[in-house]
Amino acid sequence: MARTAVVLLQLGGPDTLDAVEPFLYNLFCDPDIIDVPGAFFFRKPLARLISRKRSPAVRELYKSIGGRSPILPQTQMQADALKKKLASQGVNIPVHIAMRYWHPMTDEVVRDLVQSDVDRAILVPLYPHFSSATTGSSVNEWKRALYRLGTASLRYDLVRDYHDHPLFIDAWVARIHETLGRFSPEERAGVTIVFSAHGTPMKLVRQGDPYSHQIRKTVELVVERGRFGLPHTLCFQSKVGPQRWLEPSLIDAIVRLGTEGVKRMVVVPIAFVTEHIETLSEINIEARHLAASSGVRQYEMTKALLSQDSYISCLAELTMQRLNGASA
């Protein structure tokens, strides 16, 4: 009898401080990250050099948020919530997690599925916006794992993206309204909403990567649905390396708003569905300090979607569509 499982695709993160350097090595070994001509011949030595050079500073950042990434336990909560939501709709199937750069890694998950006699996987990325560097990379690694393990009988269906799904939009609207509730009624009119998304190199944009366009569409729909009646702006964060990335940066946006006299702001990590070092450190610590020094009096960060009910309902609906053979 055919057996189906759901697999949540996520980035992964170091679960101890000692895991930071090998996690970075796995990241910079990714051919979808380091993809310059001839990279096959020097990718591993370069990844080793970059990870060794960057790991001391990155370790300190992880120390500041508790000594480990929260991604796995939070993703497990999402997997449990999705399994429960599907069961409430009469669909009892397992939900697994495949991380791209740390455990449980893709090979481990594919092996477990085959040993459990699963012959069909519904791949649900926890990247709502498609990029070759995120969903594309995870799917490429999935294909490589199938090849390495000789599991051609394991079929898979992919949810490519859901940046404009009504339930995804509803989830963010609810989160923003929750955050705006931290301001007194008389202060709320002076709040600026800052949408921040993980950046990508402009090279990907020129190659036709849809990520930045999908981010802008999400922001447009959230603002339209939320009817916040407040000014908003979109910026990008987490630039790595010398090449040009999506702009403006989170840092530049905060400094500009402070210069313009903005005293209250809400930062919305619009591309993140779990907390990462990018939210807990980059937004909630570094950018918070910068905002204070730029004259901002009240700075609030909207928490990631996590197991927010509308978001889990979104994942369940997408899963059901694929189970029923419809396009997601």
Secondary structure, 3 states (H helix, E strand, C coil): CCCEEEEEEECCCCCCHHHHHHHHHHHHCCCCCCCCCCHHHCHHHHHHHHHHHHHHHHHHHHHHCCCCCCHHHHHHHHHHHHHHHHHHCCCCCCEEEEECCCCCEHHHHHHHHHHCCCCEEEEEECCCCCCCCCHHHHHHHHHHHHHHHCCCCCEEEECCCCCCCHHHHHHHHHHHHHHHCCCCHHHHCCEEEEEEEECCEHHHHHCCCCHHHHHHHHHHHHHHHHCCCCCEEEEEECCCCCCCECCCEHHHHHHHHHHCCCCEEEEEECCCCCCCHHHHHHHHHHHHHHHHHCCCCEEEECCCCCCCHHHHHHHHHHHHHHHCCCCC
